[in-house]
Amino acid sequence: MDENKNMEFPLDLHYHSSNHMWAKKNDNGEVTVGIDALALDSLGEIAYLSLKEVGTTVKKGETFGSLESAKMTTEIFSPVSGVISSLNESVEPNPHLINEHPYEGGWLMKLTPTDWDSESQSLISREAIIEWSIAEVKRYEKENLFD
């Protein structure tokens, strides 16, 4: 792993334990969704991104787009259910922003959640983030998943 990589996991986010998507409920009730730094490091530089359209209903665990990186092409899955209310128009033409700013300018979509209170309970949050993130970094190192 590149020692300069920032393996930051902001504690105000909720993380999906297996697909490394993050979600944050905003003050207006919308949920912002992105990919965490650990997954991005293992994927390498994002070269192409395709997202479903605004107005599309997605369910937790359902694909809402795909990406192509230095290492693979893969689908990306929603950590919660809802209706896509907006897309980050900056990242489709400039997908490298996802790698550079995964928690700020590199977010992927916002959605109006349909069951946030229930579904967010199955995501990693608050004090559990630290223990989970340390275990995930160790697992990625052991499995040689870093870029």
KARA-V695747 format. One record per backbone hydrogen bond with DSSP energy under -0.5 kcal/mol. NH is the residue of the N-H (numbers start at 1). CO is the residue of the C=O. If there is no record, write none. Layout:
# KARA-V695747
nh: (NH & NH)
co: (CO & CO)
This chain:
# KARA-V695747
nh: (5 & 7 & 8 & 13 & 14 & 15 & 16 & 17 & 20 & 22 & 23 & 24 & 26 & 26 & 29 & 31 & 32 & 33 & 34 & 36 & 37 & 40 & 41 & 42 & 43 & 44 & 47 & 48 & 50 & 52 & 55 & 56 & 58 & 61 & 62 & 64 & 65 & 66 & 67 & 68 & 69 & 70 & 71 & 74 & 76 & 78 & 82 & 83 & 84 & 85 & 86 & 88 & 89 & 91 & 92 & 93 & 94 & 97 & 98 & 99 & 100 & 101 & 104 & 106 & 107 & 108 & 109 & 110 & 111 & 112 & 113 & 113 & 114 & 115 & 119 & 120 & 121 & 122 & 123 & 124 & 126 & 128 & 129 & 131 & 132 & 133 & 134 & 135 & 136 & 137 & 138 & 139 & 140 & 141 & 142 & 143 & 144 & 145 & 147)
co: (2 & 5 & 6 & 10 & 23 & 124 & 21 & 15 & 16 & 34 & 14 & 32 & 24 & 30 & 26 & 111 & 24 & 109 & 22 & 20 & 8 & 36 & 37 & 38 & 39 & 40 & 68 & 68 & 66 & 64 & 84 & 53 & 82 & 78 & 59 & 76 & 76 & 50 & 74 & 48 & 72 & 45 & 43 & 67 & 65 & 62 & 58 & 112 & 56 & 110 & 110 & 108 & 87 & 88 & 88 & 89 & 90 & 94 & 95 & 95 & 96 & 97 & 101 & 101 & 104 & 33 & 33 & 86 & 31 & 83 & 29 & 111 & 81 & 81 & 115 & 116 & 118 & 119 & 120 & 15 & 11 & 125 & 126 & 127 & 128 & 129 & 130 & 131 & 132 & 133 & 134 & 135 & 136 & 137 & 138 & 139 & 141 & 140 & 41)
